[in-house]
Amino acid sequence: MQFSVRPDTRCLLIQQSMPHKDHYSALGLSSSATLADIKKAYRQQAALHHPDRNASPQAPMRFRAVQEAYDVLSDPQQRKAYDDNRQRNLLDSPLETARGIWGDYFGQLV
């Protein structure tokens, strides 16, 4: 956890270093996916990573990521907010975004 004080407002800001979550890649979809595509991918990924069916130690974490992705992408308002924020982050920090995308991509291949 990192603490910083903004001199103009004298308020304490707490910033946690959290990895960027790409909900589309969690479901194996592109950003142009329809609601039907999202539901289908969620069912497939949830069945694949459900802790009762998958003995991998990473299964519970992956299952939670799939659930969170579905919760955000299946709700039209949350999806719009997520897409807007995702676009803004891509434009604000393209190098960091590219690193995250490549890391996620190659992490899935390994």
PAVEX-43477 format. One line per field, with one value per residue (C-alpha): x, y, z. Coordinates in Angstrom, 3 decimals, decimal comma. Example, Ala and Ser with C-alpha at 12.3 -4.5 7.8 and 13.67 -1.06 7.14 Angstrom:
! residues 2
X <- [12,300_13,670]
Y <- [-4,500_-1,060]
Z <- [7,800_7,140]
//
This chain:
! residues 110
X <- [0,000_1,299_0,395_0,672_-0,576_-1,826_-0,640_-3,571_-6,282_-4,225_-6,026_-4,495_-4,706_-4,316_-3,296_-3,176_-1,119_-3,603_-3,067_-5,305_-8,163_-9,251_-12,720_-12,894_-9,750_-10,988_-13,881_-11,814_-13,809_-13,222_-14,707_-17,298_-18,912_-22,686_-24,587_-25,250_-21,506_-20,775_-23,297_-21,982_-18,347_-19,220_-20,898_-17,954_-15,291_-17,230_-17,622_-13,941_-12,626_-15,210_-13,309_-15,532_-14,557_-10,987_-8,347_-5,831_-4,751_-5,495_-9,052_-10,812_-8,982_-9,708_-13,360_-13,750_-12,204_-14,686_-17,602_-16,456_-16,034_-19,537_-21,048_-19,516_-20,011_-23,576_-24,884_-25,216_-24,411_-21,405_-20,148_-20,345_-18,476_-15,872_-15,430_-15,084_-12,496_-10,669_-10,475_-9,265_-6,555_-5,368_-5,004_-3,488_-0,781_-0,320_3,053_1,780_-1,363_0,683_2,822_-0,294_-1,861_1,309_1,771_-1,794_-1,475_1,811_0,763_-2,146_0,134_2,610]
Y <- [0,000_3,431_6,672_10,118_13,564_15,982_19,443_21,268_19,491_18,169_14,872_11,462_9,252_5,511_3,711_-0,032_-1,618_-3,978_-5,647_-4,484_-6,925_-7,587_-9,081_-9,833_-11,967_-13,717_-15,005_-15,410_-12,786_-9,656_-6,325_-6,603_-9,695_-9,797_-10,626_-14,121_-14,582_-13,438_-15,877_-18,773_-18,032_-17,639_-21,034_-22,698_-21,013_-21,501_-25,222_-25,490_-23,671_-24,610_-25,786_-28,857_-29,988_-28,713_-29,784_-27,124_-24,808_-21,843_-22,975_-20,990_-17,787_-18,290_-19,128_-15,891_-13,919_-15,486_-14,685_-11,086_-10,693_-12,010_-9,772_-6,677_-7,538_-8,861_-5,632_-2,938_-0,012_-1,702_-2,827_0,713_2,094_-0,684_-0,095_3,664_3,156_0,560_2,957_5,776_3,577_2,500_6,113_7,344_4,703_2,833_1,323_-0,092_-1,332_-3,079_-4,759_-5,994_-7,317_-9,136_-10,522_-11,834_-13,279_-15,068_-16,130_-18,042_-19,743_-20,977]
Z <- [0,000_-0,902_0,827_-0,681_0,236_-2,364_-1,346_-2,931_-0,930_1,988_1,880_2,246_-0,803_-0,475_-3,618_-3,764_-6,466_-8,074_-11,403_-14,215_-14,704_-18,254_-17,978_-21,685_-21,602_-18,443_-20,533_-23,696_-25,606_-27,635_-26,593_-29,369_-27,810_-27,537_-24,360_-25,735_-26,336_-22,779_-21,280_-23,347_-22,498_-18,805_-18,677_-20,414_-18,277_-15,036_-15,725_-16,623_-13,538_-10,902_-7,784_-7,447_-10,940_-11,185_-8,646_-9,704_-6,873_-9,154_-9,934_-7,148_-8,100_-11,795_-11,046_-9,050_-11,927_-14,361_-12,017_-11,602_-15,363_-15,978_-13,292_-14,902_-18,571_-18,291_-16,753_-19,469_-17,139_-15,542_-18,947_-20,339_-17,332_-17,630_-21,380_-20,856_-18,121_-20,200_-23,148_-20,891_-19,356_-22,794_-23,851_-20,567_-20,280_-23,563_-22,643_-19,351_-21,065_-23,755_-21,087_-19,295_-22,469_-23,525_-20,001_-19,929_-23,424_-22,852_-19,358_-20,885_-23,395_-20,809]
//
